[in-house]
Amino acid sequence: MERELRLMKGNEAVAEAAIRAGVDGYFGYPITPQSEIIEYLMEADPAKTTGMVVVQAESEVAAINMVYGGAGCGKKVMTTSSSPGISLKQEGITYIAGAELPCVIVNVVRGGPGLGTIQPAQSDYFQAVKGGGHGDYHLIVLAPASVQEMADFVGLGFDLAFKYRNPVMILSDGAIGQMMEKVWLDPPRERSKEIPEWATTGKTADRKRNIITSLELDPFRQEVFNRKLVEKYDAIRENEVRFEEYLCEDAEYLLVAYGTSARVCQKAVQLAREQGIKAGLLRPITLFPFPTKRISELAGQLKMALAVEMSAGQMVEDVQLSINGKIPVHYYGRMGGMVPTPDEVVENLKERIIGG
Amino acid sequence: MKEITGIKEYIKPENLVYRKSSLLTDDIMHYCPGCGHSTTHRILAEIIEEEGIQQDTIGISPVGCSVFLYNYIDIDWQEAAHGRAPAIATAIKRLLPDKFVFTYQGDGDLAAIGTAETIHSCNRGENILIIFINNGIYGMTGGQMAPTTLPGMKSSTSPYGRDVATMGNPLKITDIVATLPGTFYVTRQSVHTPANVRRTKRVMRKAFQYQKLNRGTCFIEIVSNCPSGWKMTPVQANKWMEENMFPWYPLGDLKVPEEQQDQQPKTE
């Protein structure tokens, strides 16, 4: 079968991609601006076609624990939410990381803190990339910048989640979730019949009982486990960095931005170049692992880097760590659901250049 | 006291009247002497063995004293976060509908932090078995007040006795779930005498068999003791339980299947 071209919202694309990727279970709770995902799935009723289970849980807490249960059975399971709901899921997410279970979690970010706003923001970067829940763990974090990537990252997310037995977060935002674009959808994949050897599907005579847990009271053994996790995260850093460059070959000024901000910055780079400023854009596609190495390499040719994000300045810290003092690193951003314009970004870049 | 000598001569096949379930592992249980958990574990292991469903059963162990339940019974297990077992069981059963899925939870887990998960899984009529051990106290964390602690009962966080005016009343969550259309069978039992152990084993077997009918949630409360937390000997604790816990939490069925005659599977 061939890929199919559709005009869809980012949220709808996630839902349709989930059905086509052969997802076994979706567990969600409504919250703006991502409720279209569960609405789409309930209407599509994939239980009748692929056998995919769709459940509206009583809370985000229950939904993420349903994900834990399904993932523990070796199934492809996912949940989606937006910022306040993702905060509620953090307990479950750290247990999933601690039990080394694969799953996909989508955060269609809205502005905070607290109830905040329902407009798009990128203010959950720290929560997604640096931890969120308690304990030493990392999610693999994918940052889509288009409706196409919203669809594509569902399948990619599950591939990575199962490769590393690690939760994957798709860190989107309200703009990407709500906007409509054309999207090429993959042909439907059959749901996998493979059962991972660690899955709890009933103990058979040929194996020991499987136990899904994150508990270890012996500090020696817990530390051994922590070290194993660190090794896994190092392997992810080594193998899974994804990013996109735009006009970076001769760039003197580097914009670093992901998601919606990266779309704004692509236009800003064009405008800056029209004004004779050699700007380029590096768009991290994975936020963990961060494209540290590439940004560090580029620092040799750059005069300055500017992190542009819809937050008070969160990703900028990873840009600073990557550049490690070699050149000045600045931040420009909007908050509270405001999206920066390309002109604003160029103006800020010019001010920084004049200001040195 | 007369010393028992030559006990080995009594260990012969014709004298063996009881054996350990093959599903109980050789791990030494960490429970305090007299605790009802170990008896309930044994019943559970025996039923799974006797029904021949080891390869089809997935258990969810809680946070609380029975957190290491997965070390004692030789089946597949998932360890839940505090209170979340019914949500986990929901997903397992939806994704593996042919399996037997049960949770095993204490009163703090099921009736305080996990109230929402308990009520809503029962309200959806998830086709799972919930085993609820109610001893009116947080045992593992050292004897704090539970949602089911009796009025006036002392604990480390109600040192002058539970004052219902400021600390609330004991929550009869089993009575609540019995009112929900989603529950199929709701009963309250105990394991403090041989007769009660046999009765509890009977109802638990029934609850496992009911899962094949796909008619809704089965919920078994076991009113139990906590000699350490209650600061009593096991004998005192069982007596105190009979005199104080049972009037609040009377034993017996709270909800039985309507078409019991037609639908009820044969027991024993």
Interface residues (C-beta under 8 A of the other chain):
Chain A: D24 G25 F27 V53 V55 A57 E58 S59 V61 A62 A63 N65 M66 V67 Y68 G69 G70 G72 C73 K75 V77 E91 G92 Y95 A99 T200 T201 G202 K203 T204 A205 R209 N210 I211 I212 T213 S214 L215
Chain B: Q54 Q55 D56 T57 I58 I60 V67 Y70 D74 I75 D76 W77 Q78 E79 A80 A81 R84 A87 I88 A89 T90 A91 I92 R94 L95 L96 K99 A116 E117 I119 H120
